[in-house]
Amino acid sequence: MKAVVFHGIGDIRLDDVAEPRIEKPTDAIVKLSASAICGTDLHMIRGTMPGMKPGTILGHEGVGYIEALGDDVRNFNVGDRVVIPSTIACGNCVYCRAGYHSQCNDANPHGASAGTAFFGGPEQTGPFHGMQAEKVRVPFAHAGLVKIPEGVSDEQAILVSDIFPTGYFGAELAEIKPGDTVAVFGCGPVGLFAIVSAKLLGAGRVFAIDCHEDRLELARGQGAEIIDFDQEDPVKTLLRLTNGIGVDRAIDAVGVDAEHAHTGPAAKQASAQKAELKREAKEAAPKTKPDGDNWVPGDAPAQVLSWAVEALAKAGTLSIIGVYPAQVRTFPIGMAMNKNLTLRMGNCNHRKYIPRLLELVRTGEVDPTAILSHVEPMSGALDAYRNFDLRKPGWVKVELEPNQLQ
């Protein structure tokens, strides 16, 4: 079968690979009808998420039809149409039972303290082959599959595999209450769903901070007040628009590949911090392999964290759902402590949220496809990766169709 395979930093290929098979009685094999490209995939290709094992199939978002079931999967039938949560969870351990599926004790073969297991990730997460392929093996399928209700399309369901749950998780971590003022940093797919989710939780005002016009316009379409950090200083603007108080809640939906302002008032501060930013960037991505303008890590890994802490009101909450690998250590802890901020962060517990969000989609309360910009055949995956990596205008979220290879 065809699959998008990681061969090294800056090196991905569309390869012929062996088809997956049932290995354990709790496995399922799913023939994929939809996959997607995520910003987390870009972290690995850029070198800001280390430890990738060459030969690993990429991708942690999937929708498809069950082709085979292990003997201990009793709640599904062959032929069922399902969405696959991005993180892998056993459904049995104390963490899964408490809703912390991303901290499952048993899914990661490296042991209970090894951390989150997910599809298409670094060696320390399993590794498990991902879903930018024609088929995938799903471990712990009794918990790792969710049946898709009638009336929900592939285009809708694929967005509930990872990015909608992650955005909702970020809004929930932020402790948003009705009437709260919220700042969402980053208007990529997860940030856009964080805006949607903040509104669902009753936020009174939502500010969206980015520098890409097309993404800011999508954020405005979701009801956010937009701030272009290449045109104005985001912290000063947030303080001015909130009468000097700051925002109640902030969500970091960017992570390690954040960029500083390159024009406008905020660029002056970045220029003054040039040496420190260079040190942080080297720490975040000690090994890189750019190909022209592609696969270039962000130039200010801690930028969003600094802006968010500065912009928060006293006693506010910072929710961090952007990806930060272990080698990143810069955080404005003194400022956060002296403002009595609450910090909440982590990897999304996808299995906890997917049934609820599918129901919102089924009833029409949310149509996630407003954020889906491209549907591409698997044969066009590498070009799609490059365009998404460059944040070309209009390239916001890319669905891949594994059954379309021509």
Secondary structure by P-SEA (a helix, b strand, c coil): cccccccccccccccbbbbbccccccbbbbbcccccccaaaaaaaacccccccccbbbbccccccccccccccccccccbbbbbbcccccccccccccccccccccccccccccccccccccccccccccccccbbbbccccccbbbbcccccaaaaaaaccaaaaaaaaaaaaccccbbbbbbccccaaaaaaaaaaaaacccbbbbbcccaaaaaaaaaacccccccccccaaaaaaaaaccccccbbbccccccccccccccaaaaaaaaaaaaaaaaaaaccbbbbcccccccccccaaaaaaaaaaccccbbbbbcccccccccccaaaaaaaabbbbbbbcccccccaaaaaaaaaaccccccccccccccccaaaaaaaaaaaccccccbbbbcccccc
